[in-house]
Each structure stands twice: as structure tokens, then as C-alpha cells.
Amino acid sequence: MEKLDLNGCRASLLIVEIPRGRLDWRAAATGSLPAAFKPTGPMRVRLVFGKEDLNNYLSRVGLKGIENPKLDFNSRGVKLEGRVGFLGNSLAVSMWGNFRPREDGQVEFSPTELRVEGEPLSLELTQKILPYLRFNLTGAELPFSFKVQQVDIEGETLILSGQI
């Protein structure tokens, strides 16, 4: 499927490969699509998000503590920019990191570097702050259980691969 809405986050592409099994057309026709599939083995899933669609989603749902979040994909990995309120001031922050699959199948942004107002923080302070800046992509839920096993970035797209 192309260009589908997943609870407010637009995905460019969703591919589900069903190895073998059967489909109960009556259940599918009544809207119970996940229950309609009776696979004999695990189904492989590939879900693709464009950078612009992810940014639109983040601007609508926001990130805890970060105003106006914006993602950019480049050779260093993923860059997240935004503003953070601190003692009555609004400070520009930039974080570099990567999306990675967690053991529970969700996707986490794990930052590795942090700058405030364009200046790097000390290594000691950065190590204390970075764990609090991780976030999960949980709002774009599929109508079935999907465990992400691999995360790739190709150009300006985030590709999640896994299985049901």
C-alpha cells in the first residue's frame, strides 16, 4: 500500500509479505483485516516514512520538552533540531543520533551528540542529559502487532523492517 495514514502519521509505503496461508474474505470484508490473515509462518513487514511526513507528524504530536522538532537525515546520521525552554529562555538545540530497534520491537531515537545554541556541551554534562532525550516512534501504530527488527535510512526515508 502507498501513502497511507497510520494514526496521523503518513507512511510512503507498506509492504506485507505473507509466506503462505489463507485469507478469510468474510472477516476482511467486515473490517477485521488482521484477524482475516491465517499465515503458516511469520509475515515480513517493510514500512517506509519520508522525512517530510515524519516532520509533519512530529510537529503535530510534539516531543516532550522539545518545541518545533525537525528531523534531518545526513551522512552523520539523524539530526534533530528544536527549542528547549530553560529558566525562562528558549534555547536552540541540535542532537545527532540514530533510530534503532528496541528489544520490544519499537523504534527509538538514540542521541549521541548534543549542542545548545550551536555550542557543544561538556562530555560529562552531555552523558547525563542524552538518556533523557531518547524518544520512541509509537504514535504511528499499525492495526496489527509489528516488531521492528531493522532500521535503515536511505536518502530522505526511514525504513522499518520486521515481522508479525
C-alpha positions, 0 to 999 in steps of 0.5 A: 500500500502507498501513502497511507495514514497510520494514526496521523502519521503518513507512511510512503509505503507498506509492504506485507509479505505473507509466506503462505496461508489463507485469507478469510474474505468474510472477516476482511470484508467486515473490517477485521483485516488482521484477524482475516490473515491465517499465515503458516509462518511469520509475515515480513513487514517493510514500512517506509516514512519520508522525512517530510511526513515524519516532520509533519507528524512530529510537529503535530504530536510534539516531543516532550520538552522539545518545541518545533522538532525537525528531523534531518537525515545526513551522512552523520546520521539523524539530526534533530533540531528544536527549542528547549525552554530553560529558566525562562529562555528558549534555547536552540538545540541540535542532537545527532543520533540514530533510530534503532530497534528496541528489544520490544520491537519499537523504534527509538531515537538514540542521541549521541551528540548534543549542542545548545545554541550551536555550542557543544556541551561538556562530555560529562554534562552531555552523558547525563542529559542524552538518556533523557532525550531518547524518544520512541516512534509509537504514535504511528501504530499499525492495526496489527502487532509489528516488531521492528527488527531493522532500521535503515535510512536511505536518502530522505526515508526511514525504513522499518523492517520486521515481522508479525 
